[in-house]
Amino acid sequence: MLTLDAKLPQGPIEDAWTNHKDQLRLVGPKNRSKYKVLVIGSGLSGASAAASIGAMGYQVECFCFQDSPRRAHSIAAQGGINASKNYRNDGDSTWRLFVDTQKGGDFRAREENVYRLAELSTAIIDQAVSQGVPFAREYGGKLANRSFGGVLVERTFYCRGETGQQLLLGAYQALEEQIAAKTVNMQTRTEVLDYVIIDGKVRGVISRDLVTGEIKRHVADAVVLATGGYGNVYYLSTNAKNCNVSALMRAYRRGAGFANPCFTQIHPTSIPASGDYQSKLTLMSESLRNDGRIWVPRNKDEKRKPSDIPEADRYYYLEERYPRYGNLVPRDVAARNAKDVCDQGLGVGPTGYGVYLDFAAAIEQKGVDAVKSKYANLFEMYERITDDDPTKTPMRIFPAVHYTMGGLWVDYNLMTTIPGMFAVGEANFADHGANRLGASSLMQCLADGYFIIPVTIGNYLSGLEKDNLTTDDEHFAKVEAEVRDHANKMLSIKGKRSTNSIHRELGKIMWEHCGIQRTEASLKEGLKKIPELREEFWNNASILGVNESMNQSMEHAGRVADFLDFGELMCRDALLRDESCGCHLREEHQTPEGEAKRNDEDFAYTAVFEYKGEGEEPELNKEPLNFEALPLMTRNYKS
Ligand SMILES: Cc1cc2nc3c(=O)[nH]c(=O)nc-3n(C[C@H](O)[C@H](O)[C@H](O)COP(=O)(O)OP(=O)(O)OC[C@H]3O[C@@H](n4cnc5c(N)ncnc54)[C@H](O)[C@@H]3O)c2cc1C
């Protein structure tokens, strides 16, 4: 049984973070260089954490598997980052951002965390501006804003459609400064494969140099996982091809609780899949829903070009079904409605699984240049992929796996159930509950990295007694041997089937059985099929090459092996959560209009899974959720 002490602050929520910080123990400036912190990941959460912790004077070693920290997947983020600055004077506030986020997540997040996130949001923008991040500006020079789904204010700051890239450049510059100052030692093209736990605390990691294959040991006083999300368990997703779950699964196997693994966000506006051999999907940012109107033809056998279909024969289904929020309903609602109209036979495109996102009305009203200036690179990207110009003909879009709200369980200090091991960014189960509102991930990654972890890690380190542990310790040798055994086991399979095809099959199982909608029967079926596919992997996978060299075949195989175990954990969680909430739609629990129907009496908790050993069922632990500041309410985006 895990001990889930969330270390939540007491007192009014408005003062909670400030009071909590005041109680935390500090490490004095002169002592900081005695402590070594390993940061695994250099995306927005990892780069901001490593740079900030390094700047404080701790010794930091930062790892990523790309050839440069600035190639982390965060670079793909498009539409924007939220902050309750109220520059639009449209009634925004910390409280309103807190309410929107809690409601958007369908009350399956800790309210103390969500409030802190809203509170820190404004400082993030100041930090980024001071780093030179080129946010879009109004004519008078003020930072511009736009809307994202699930809100009635304009609080999203953006750099056209490349917000993630510009924010990452800001964090990367800060990181590079610390690399030059030698407080951060950067390890690129290196994959962390396992963790060394001594006396219950994390004390190091084992890594593999992806160029030479060399296995290395690294000693630490604390480890911060900033390893991103696991949407690629579905094979097709909007995530970068290399995003994976291995760093989290291996921490889970060493004792870190895994929280809400089944909460997966399906984004409504991706370019539809075009064939079986596609390896990833391309997102069209939610920001496009500010100016794009979503519709399908009213008649099933419509054959006319979209521009020839008159208004009367167009079904603007979101605007009709949700008059208050229209096209800006939250992502789970938009995604389910798109699937619904396609299931009714109204979908467009060769597969019938597509809907239109149409800019004609905005172009007529504002002019093509004004619209293009907001979304330029997104339009270009769409045109390059589809050979259609979205200013002339509507985009075709369809829902795709995009973001994972689950991750390692962390307390209010962002520490996992393994002392000394922290998780930040998409890697933790975080603040988004059962559904993340758009533009809130970048906000959380940077709140964690710039403002929370640099403070809370000191509290942990100050309580540590310094010792002279080195990588010669027997615990390191033992974990290293286990890492080598795992690689040798994979290399000895000598089967016939590519690990890519096994991954693709797993993705299909996940999409069909644990996808946009789930049922008890579909999940049970998934739980039957995944172990069979795992058997196939361990008996018939073709993994070439040797361990001690560059070996991408083995790298990939290790990740697929972890996805197979993880897919099972996801289905198990989805089956046990016998309610609908946010993105988790169990078909058995819906309102007559097809909205998610929560069961607060039985499921107002975070599900935290505990590893019990190879082949054993994991144990479900529960962290109850309390709603004191904001009482539970039913989500309603209609009126
Ligand atoms: C196409 C797209 C558009 C998006 N647009 C937005 C948006 O507009 N606004 C918004 O708020 N959110 C957006 N998101 C979500 C957001 O981009 C991500 O949630 C966020 O960037 C994740 O950052 P991260 O730091 O947690 O992880 P990542 O940026 O994924 O970084 C993970 C890091 O971990 C490293 N790593 C992983 N495993 C290991 C290992 N075993 N060993 C060593 N290193 C490892 C990687 O090398 C990498 O450096 C978007 C997501 C996608 C897919």
The ligand as an SDF file (V2000), in Angstrom:
LIG
                    3D

 53 58  0  0  0  0  0  0  0  0999 V2000
    1.4300   19.2780  -31.8000 C   0  0  0  0  0  0  0  0  0  0  0  0
    1.2430   19.7660  -30.3890 C   0  0  0  0  0  0  0  0  0  0  0  0
    0.8660   21.0820  -30.1450 C   0  0  0  0  0  0  0  0  0  0  0  0
    0.7020   21.5430  -28.8430 C   0  0  0  0  0  0  0  0  0  0  0  0
    0.3300   22.8410  -28.6310 N   0  0  0  0  0  0  0  0  0  0  0  0
    0.1920   23.2870  -27.3550 C   0  0  0  0  0  0  0  0  0  0  0  0
   -0.1690   24.6300  -27.0910 C   0  0  0  0  0  0  0  0  0  0  0  0
   -0.3510   25.4310  -27.9930 O   0  0  0  0  0  0  0  0  0  0  0  0
   -0.2940   25.0210  -25.8020 N   0  0  0  0  0  0  0  0  0  0  0  0
   -0.0960   24.1700  -24.7590 C   0  0  0  0  0  0  0  0  0  0  0  0
   -0.2190   24.5800  -23.6100 O   0  0  0  0  0  0  0  0  0  0  0  0
    0.2660   22.8930  -24.9840 N   0  0  0  0  0  0  0  0  0  0  0  0
    0.4190   22.4270  -26.2410 C   0  0  0  0  0  0  0  0  0  0  0  0
    0.7740   21.1280  -26.4590 N   0  0  0  0  0  0  0  0  0  0  0  0
    1.1650   20.2880  -25.3080 C   0  0  0  0  0  0  0  0  0  0  0  0
    2.5980   20.6450  -24.8810 C   0  0  0  0  0  0  0  0  0  0  0  0
    3.3700   20.9240  -26.0120 O   0  0  0  0  0  0  0  0  0  0  0  0
    3.2860   19.5210  -24.1120 C   0  0  0  0  0  0  0  0  0  0  0  0
    2.4330   19.0100  -23.1380 O   0  0  0  0  0  0  0  0  0  0  0  0
    4.5570   20.0290  -23.4350 C   0  0  0  0  0  0  0  0  0  0  0  0
    5.3690   20.6910  -24.3770 O   0  0  0  0  0  0  0  0  0  0  0  0
    5.3160   18.9130  -22.7690 C   0  0  0  0  0  0  0  0  0  0  0  0
    6.5340   19.4310  -22.2850 O   0  0  0  0  0  0  0  0  0  0  0  0
    7.4420   18.5570  -21.3290 P   0  0  0  0  0  0  0  0  0  0  0  0
    8.5590   19.4100  -20.8790 O   0  0  0  0  0  0  0  0  0  0  0  0
    6.6020   17.9290  -20.2710 O   0  0  0  0  0  0  0  0  0  0  0  0
    7.9660   17.3660  -22.2430 O   0  0  0  0  0  0  0  0  0  0  0  0
    8.6850   17.3280  -23.6950 P   0  0  0  0  0  0  0  0  0  0  0  0
    8.7770   18.6380  -24.3530 O   0  0  0  0  0  0  0  0  0  0  0  0
    8.0110   16.2010  -24.4260 O   0  0  0  0  0  0  0  0  0  0  0  0
   10.1480   16.9030  -23.3510 O   0  0  0  0  0  0  0  0  0  0  0  0
   10.4750   15.5960  -22.9200 C   0  0  0  0  0  0  0  0  0  0  0  0
   11.9640   15.5410  -22.7220 C   0  0  0  0  0  0  0  0  0  0  0  0
   12.2900   14.3340  -22.0560 O   0  0  0  0  0  0  0  0  0  0  0  0
   13.3820   13.7120  -22.6970 C   0  0  0  0  0  0  0  0  0  0  0  0
   13.2650   12.2770  -22.3960 N   0  0  0  0  0  0  0  0  0  0  0  0
   12.1620   11.5000  -22.3840 C   0  0  0  0  0  0  0  0  0  0  0  0
   12.4780   10.2660  -21.9640 N   0  0  0  0  0  0  0  0  0  0  0  0
   13.7970   10.2730  -21.7030 C   0  0  0  0  0  0  0  0  0  0  0  0
   14.7060    9.2910  -21.2460 C   0  0  0  0  0  0  0  0  0  0  0  0
   14.3210    8.0490  -20.9410 N   0  0  0  0  0  0  0  0  0  0  0  0
   16.0140    9.6430  -21.1110 N   0  0  0  0  0  0  0  0  0  0  0  0
   16.4360   10.9100  -21.4010 C   0  0  0  0  0  0  0  0  0  0  0  0
   15.6150   11.8790  -21.8230 N   0  0  0  0  0  0  0  0  0  0  0  0
   14.3120   11.5480  -21.9780 C   0  0  0  0  0  0  0  0  0  0  0  0
   13.2600   14.0830  -24.1600 C   0  0  0  0  0  0  0  0  0  0  0  0
   14.5070   13.9550  -24.7840 O   0  0  0  0  0  0  0  0  0  0  0  0
   12.7900   15.5400  -24.0150 C   0  0  0  0  0  0  0  0  0  0  0  0
   13.9060   16.3650  -23.8140 O   0  0  0  0  0  0  0  0  0  0  0  0
    0.9150   20.6490  -27.7670 C   0  0  0  0  0  0  0  0  0  0  0  0
    1.2730   19.3300  -28.0060 C   0  0  0  0  0  0  0  0  0  0  0  0
    1.4110   18.8810  -29.3020 C   0  0  0  0  0  0  0  0  0  0  0  0
    1.7190   17.4330  -29.5170 C   0  0  0  0  0  0  0  0  0  0  0  0
  1  2  1  0
  2  3  1  0
  2 52  2  0
  3  4  2  0
  4  5  1  0
  4 50  1  0
  5  6  2  0
  6  7  1  0
  6 13  1  0
  7  8  2  0
  7  9  1  0
  9 10  1  0
 10 11  2  0
 10 12  1  0
 12 13  2  0
 13 14  1  0
 14 15  1  0
 14 50  1  0
 15 16  1  0
 16 17  1  0
 16 18  1  0
 18 19  1  0
 18 20  1  0
 20 21  1  0
 20 22  1  0
 22 23  1  0
 23 24  1  0
 24 25  2  0
 24 26  1  0
 24 27  1  0
 27 28  1  0
 28 29  2  0
 28 30  1  0
 28 31  1  0
 31 32  1  0
 32 33  1  0
 33 34  1  0
 33 48  1  0
 34 35  1  0
 35 36  1  0
 35 46  1  0
 36 37  1  0
 36 45  1  0
 37 38  2  0
 38 39  1  0
 39 40  1  0
 39 45  2  0
 40 41  1  0
 40 42  2  0
 42 43  1  0
 43 44  2  0
 44 45  1  0
 46 47  1  0
 46 48  1  0
 48 49  1  0
 50 51  2  0
 51 52  1  0
 52 53  1  0
M  END
$$$$
